[in-house]
Amino acid sequence: MTFDMLDKTKSVDAGGFDANQNRITTESHQFVHGYMTVVKNQGKENEEILCLNKHNLLTIDGRDAMHDALYVDTSATQVGFNYIALSTNTGGADETHTSLAGEITSGGLERAIATTKSHSAGANTTTLAETFTATTSHTAVQLSGLFDSSNTSTSTMGHEATFTPASLENADTLTVTWTLTLG
């Protein structure tokens, strides 16, 4: 059957393909997506799971940077989105955000490159993780973002997600794990 013989009178959404438009749509599906898990005091007696496999948002800036890095750039100017940042912002996640409002920049919760960065050849996921240790008290930590740099003024935020607010005392830990799928 050739494409010209297909019945294009009905709209069929099959994984984001709109048969009427003969193009990929993004209204109901994000093709680069992932999940975030946040655990307070992981492995300790007072461990608390703040979110488990919560879907995150791919920001518009992140999507644009990924297109440039994967398809447009002819030099390796884009580095991975593997810096994890935390925030106390209550505004939530939004794909139009270009920075992490209320980003924590001290007290053991400042932006850090993931110590776990794993991808297996042939697999379609990457896992990034970092365990933060509070060196002072923090109240209502509840938002995380993935960035391409430690520089808070020039970096691009690729992903963002919220989790149950956590208050941390000195020496409490917060383990943030991002699992990202491409396609």
C-alpha positions as YAML, in Angstrom:
chain: A
units: angstrom
residues:
- id: 1
  name: MET
  ca: [0.00, 0.00, 0.00]
- id: 2
  name: THR
  ca: [1.41, 3.38, -0.89]
- id: 3
  name: PHE
  ca: [1.01, 6.39, 1.34]
- id: 4
  name: ASP
  ca: [-1.33, 8.03, -1.20]
- id: 5
  name: MET
  ca: [-3.80, 5.17, -0.75]
- id: 6
  name: LEU
  ca: [-4.19, 5.71, 3.01]
- id: 7
  name: ASP
  ca: [-7.58, 6.95, 4.22]
- id: 8
  name: LYS
  ca: [-6.82, 10.36, 5.68]
- id: 9
  name: THR
  ca: [-10.40, 11.21, 6.61]
- id: 10
  name: LYS
  ca: [-9.95, 10.20, 10.25]
- id: 11
  name: SER
  ca: [-7.46, 11.53, 12.70]
- id: 12
  name: VAL
  ca: [-5.60, 8.73, 14.42]
- id: 13
  name: ASP
  ca: [-3.25, 9.48, 17.28]
- id: 14
  name: ALA
  ca: [-0.86, 6.57, 17.47]
- id: 15
  name: GLY
  ca: [2.11, 7.52, 19.58]
- id: 16
  name: GLY
  ca: [2.01, 11.13, 18.43]
- id: 17
  name: PHE
  ca: [1.56, 10.54, 14.68]
- id: 18
  name: ASP
  ca: [-1.37, 12.47, 13.26]
- id: 19
  name: ALA
  ca: [-2.46, 10.72, 10.06]
- id: 20
  name: ASN
  ca: [-4.39, 13.82, 8.91]
- id: 21
  name: GLN
  ca: [-1.35, 16.01, 9.10]
- id: 22
  name: ASN
  ca: [1.24, 13.40, 8.06]
- id: 23
  name: ARG
  ca: [3.56, 14.76, 10.74]
- id: 24
  name: ILE
  ca: [4.54, 14.17, 14.31]
- id: 25
  name: THR
  ca: [2.53, 16.08, 16.91]
- id: 26
  name: THR
  ca: [3.61, 16.96, 20.42]
- id: 27
  name: GLU
  ca: [0.36, 18.03, 22.03]
- id: 28
  name: SER
  ca: [-0.18, 14.75, 23.91]
- id: 29
  name: HIS
  ca: [3.28, 13.17, 23.98]
- id: 30
  name: GLN
  ca: [6.78, 14.17, 24.90]
- id: 31
  name: PHE
  ca: [9.31, 11.97, 23.15]
- id: 32
  name: VAL
  ca: [12.22, 12.87, 25.40]
- id: 33
  name: HIS
  ca: [10.97, 12.22, 28.88]
- id: 34
  name: GLY
  ca: [12.05, 10.91, 32.20]
- id: 35
  name: TYR
  ca: [11.33, 10.34, 35.81]
- id: 36
  name: MET
  ca: [12.71, 11.63, 39.07]
- id: 37
  name: THR
  ca: [12.95, 9.93, 42.46]
- id: 38
  name: VAL
  ca: [13.91, 11.82, 45.63]
- id: 39
  name: VAL
  ca: [14.69, 10.07, 48.93]
- id: 40
  name: LYS
  ca: [15.49, 11.80, 52.21]
- id: 41
  name: ASN
  ca: [18.09, 9.96, 54.34]
- id: 42
  name: GLN
  ca: [18.33, 7.00, 51.96]
- id: 43
  name: GLY
  ca: [19.37, 3.78, 53.68]
- id: 44
  name: LYS
  ca: [18.93, 5.24, 57.16]
- id: 45
  name: GLU
  ca: [16.32, 4.30, 59.75]
- id: 46
  name: ASN
  ca: [14.41, 7.54, 59.09]
- id: 47
  name: GLU
  ca: [14.41, 7.16, 55.26]
- id: 48
  name: GLU
  ca: [11.55, 8.97, 53.56]
- id: 49
  name: ILE
  ca: [10.58, 8.66, 49.86]
- id: 50
  name: LEU
  ca: [9.51, 12.14, 48.75]
- id: 51
  name: CYS
  ca: [8.66, 11.12, 45.20]
- id: 52
  name: LEU
  ca: [9.02, 7.90, 43.24]
- id: 53
  name: ASN
  ca: [9.34, 7.90, 39.46]
- id: 54
  name: LYS
  ca: [7.59, 11.25, 39.00]
- id: 55
  name: HIS
  ca: [7.39, 12.40, 35.38]
- id: 56
  name: ASN
  ca: [9.43, 15.53, 34.71]
- id: 57
  name: LEU
  ca: [9.13, 18.32, 32.19]
- id: 58
  name: LEU
  ca: [11.48, 18.85, 29.28]
- id: 59
  name: THR
  ca: [11.96, 22.61, 29.13]
- id: 60
  name: ILE
  ca: [11.77, 24.49, 25.84]
- id: 61
  name: ASP
  ca: [15.39, 25.69, 26.25]
- id: 62
  name: GLY
  ca: [16.43, 22.11, 27.02]
- id: 63
  name: ARG
  ca: [14.68, 20.78, 23.94]
- id: 64
  name: ASP
  ca: [16.30, 23.45, 21.75]
- id: 65
  name: ALA
  ca: [19.77, 22.69, 23.17]
- id: 66
  name: MET
  ca: [19.24, 18.96, 22.57]
- id: 67
  name: HIS
  ca: [18.26, 19.57, 18.94]
- id: 68
  name: ASP
  ca: [21.35, 21.72, 18.45]
- id: 69
  name: ALA
  ca: [23.64, 19.16, 20.11]
- id: 70
  name: LEU
  ca: [22.17, 16.11, 18.39]
- id: 71
  name: TYR
  ca: [21.42, 17.43, 14.93]
- id: 72
  name: VAL
  ca: [22.67, 20.94, 14.17]
- id: 73
  name: ASP
  ca: [26.05, 21.57, 15.84]
- id: 74
  name: THR
  ca: [29.15, 20.55, 13.94]
- id: 75
  name: SER
  ca: [31.37, 20.93, 17.00]
- id: 76
  name: ALA
  ca: [30.95, 19.53, 20.49]
- id: 77
  name: THR
  ca: [29.85, 22.74, 22.20]
- id: 78
  name: GLN
  ca: [26.93, 21.31, 24.19]
- id: 79
  name: VAL
  ca: [27.70, 19.27, 27.29]
- id: 80
  name: GLY
  ca: [25.28, 16.92, 28.98]
- id: 81
  name: PHE
  ca: [22.48, 17.97, 31.29]
- id: 82
  name: ASN
  ca: [24.07, 16.30, 34.29]
- id: 83
  name: TYR
  ca: [24.22, 19.02, 36.95]
- id: 84
  name: ILE
  ca: [21.47, 18.59, 39.54]
- id: 85
  name: ALA
  ca: [20.08, 21.64, 41.32]
- id: 86
  name: LEU
  ca: [17.55, 22.00, 44.15]
- id: 87
  name: SER
  ca: [15.08, 24.74, 45.06]
- id: 88
  name: THR
  ca: [12.54, 25.80, 47.64]
- id: 89
  name: ASN
  ca: [10.35, 27.46, 45.00]
- id: 90
  name: THR
  ca: [6.63, 26.73, 45.33]
- id: 91
  name: GLY
  ca: [5.73, 27.76, 41.78]
- id: 92
  name: GLY
  ca: [6.15, 24.26, 40.38]
- id: 93
  name: ALA
  ca: [7.68, 23.06, 37.14]
- id: 94
  name: ASP
  ca: [6.93, 24.64, 33.77]
- id: 95
  name: GLU
  ca: [8.41, 23.93, 30.34]
- id: 96
  name: THR
  ca: [8.95, 27.67, 29.76]
- id: 97
  name: HIS
  ca: [11.26, 28.08, 32.79]
- id: 98
  name: THR
  ca: [14.82, 29.01, 31.88]
- id: 99
  name: SER
  ca: [16.20, 28.88, 35.42]
- id: 100
  name: LEU
  ca: [15.34, 27.25, 38.72]
- id: 101
  name: ALA
  ca: [13.67, 29.99, 40.79]
- id: 102
  name: GLY
  ca: [14.77, 29.92, 44.40]
- id: 103
  name: GLU
  ca: [17.76, 27.68, 43.61]
- id: 104
  name: ILE
  ca: [19.69, 26.72, 46.75]
- id: 105
  name: THR
  ca: [23.32, 27.83, 46.48]
- id: 106
  name: SER
  ca: [24.72, 26.91, 49.90]
- id: 107
  name: GLY
  ca: [24.36, 24.67, 52.93]
- id: 108
  name: GLY
  ca: [25.35, 21.43, 51.19]
- id: 109
  name: LEU
  ca: [22.50, 21.59, 48.67]
- id: 110
  name: GLU
  ca: [24.20, 23.69, 45.99]
- id: 111
  name: ARG
  ca: [24.15, 22.53, 42.35]
- id: 112
  name: ALA
  ca: [26.37, 19.49, 41.78]
- id: 113
  name: ILE
  ca: [27.34, 17.26, 38.90]
- id: 114
  name: ALA
  ca: [25.74, 13.83, 39.22]
- id: 115
  name: THR
  ca: [28.11, 11.29, 40.76]
- id: 116
  name: THR
  ca: [26.15, 8.52, 39.04]
- id: 117
  name: LYS
  ca: [25.93, 8.92, 35.26]
- id: 118
  name: SER
  ca: [25.05, 5.64, 33.58]
- id: 119
  name: HIS
  ca: [23.91, 4.55, 30.15]
- id: 120
  name: SER
  ca: [24.31, 1.08, 28.67]
- id: 121
  name: ALA
  ca: [24.87, 0.69, 24.94]
- id: 122
  name: GLY
  ca: [21.65, -0.37, 23.26]
- id: 123
  name: ALA
  ca: [19.49, 0.81, 26.17]
- id: 124
  name: ASN
  ca: [17.18, 3.78, 25.84]
- id: 125
  name: THR
  ca: [17.64, 5.27, 29.30]
- id: 126
  name: THR
  ca: [20.24, 7.25, 31.20]
- id: 127
  name: THR
  ca: [20.35, 7.43, 34.98]
- id: 128
  name: LEU
  ca: [21.77, 10.43, 36.83]
- id: 129
  name: ALA
  ca: [21.98, 10.56, 40.62]
- id: 130
  name: GLU
  ca: [23.48, 12.69, 43.35]
- id: 131
  name: THR
  ca: [23.27, 12.51, 47.14]
- id: 132
  name: PHE
  ca: [23.29, 15.92, 48.80]
- id: 133
  name: THR
  ca: [24.20, 16.26, 52.50]
- id: 134
  name: ALA
  ca: [22.79, 19.27, 54.32]
- id: 135
  name: THR
  ca: [25.35, 21.28, 56.30]
- id: 136
  name: THR
  ca: [22.66, 23.55, 57.74]
- id: 137
  name: SER
  ca: [18.87, 23.51, 58.07]
- id: 138
  name: HIS
  ca: [16.71, 23.88, 54.95]
- id: 139
  name: THR
  ca: [12.94, 24.26, 54.81]
- id: 140
  name: ALA
  ca: [10.58, 23.13, 52.03]
- id: 141
  name: VAL
  ca: [13.09, 21.82, 49.48]
- id: 142
  name: GLN
  ca: [10.72, 20.72, 46.70]
- id: 143
  name: LEU
  ca: [11.99, 21.32, 43.18]
- id: 144
  name: SER
  ca: [14.89, 19.98, 41.14]
- id: 145
  name: GLY
  ca: [16.35, 20.81, 37.74]
- id: 146
  name: LEU
  ca: [18.97, 19.36, 35.40]
- id: 147
  name: PHE
  ca: [21.50, 21.80, 33.92]
- id: 148
  name: ASP
  ca: [24.40, 21.66, 31.48]
- id: 149
  name: SER
  ca: [26.80, 23.58, 33.74]
- id: 150
  name: SER
  ca: [27.52, 24.58, 37.32]
- id: 151
  name: ASN
  ca: [27.39, 28.25, 36.29]
- id: 152
  name: THR
  ca: [24.03, 29.58, 37.51]
- id: 153
  name: SER
  ca: [24.07, 32.59, 35.17]
- id: 154
  name: THR
  ca: [24.97, 30.99, 31.82]
- id: 155
  name: SER
  ca: [23.69, 27.41, 32.01]
- id: 156
  name: THR
  ca: [20.67, 25.90, 30.27]
- id: 157
  name: MET
  ca: [18.05, 23.99, 32.24]
- id: 158
  name: GLY
  ca: [17.00, 20.83, 30.41]
- id: 159
  name: HIS
  ca: [14.53, 19.22, 32.80]
- id: 160
  name: GLU
  ca: [12.54, 20.21, 35.88]
- id: 161
  name: ALA
  ca: [10.29, 18.39, 38.38]
- id: 162
  name: THR
  ca: [8.71, 18.91, 41.79]
- id: 163
  name: PHE
  ca: [8.61, 16.56, 44.76]
- id: 164
  name: THR
  ca: [7.06, 16.45, 48.23]
- id: 165
  name: PRO
  ca: [8.55, 19.33, 50.27]
- id: 166
  name: ALA
  ca: [11.28, 18.26, 52.67]
- id: 167
  name: SER
  ca: [12.80, 20.03, 55.63]
- id: 168
  name: LEU
  ca: [16.38, 19.02, 56.28]
- id: 169
  name: GLU
  ca: [18.53, 19.34, 59.37]
- id: 170
  name: ASN
  ca: [22.32, 19.32, 59.46]
- id: 171
  name: ALA
  ca: [23.64, 15.93, 58.17]
- id: 172
  name: ASP
  ca: [20.32, 14.88, 56.56]
- id: 173
  name: THR
  ca: [20.78, 13.58, 53.04]
- id: 174
  name: LEU
  ca: [18.69, 14.00, 49.92]
- id: 175
  name: THR
  ca: [19.27, 11.53, 47.07]
- id: 176
  name: VAL
  ca: [17.95, 12.76, 43.72]
- id: 177
  name: THR
  ca: [17.77, 10.25, 40.86]
- id: 178
  name: TRP
  ca: [16.75, 11.17, 37.32]
- id: 179
  name: THR
  ca: [15.96, 8.43, 34.77]
- id: 180
  name: LEU
  ca: [15.72, 9.85, 31.24]
- id: 181
  name: THR
  ca: [14.41, 8.19, 28.09]
- id: 182
  name: LEU
  ca: [15.15, 9.38, 24.55]
- id: 183
  name: GLY
  ca: [12.37, 8.51, 22.12]
...
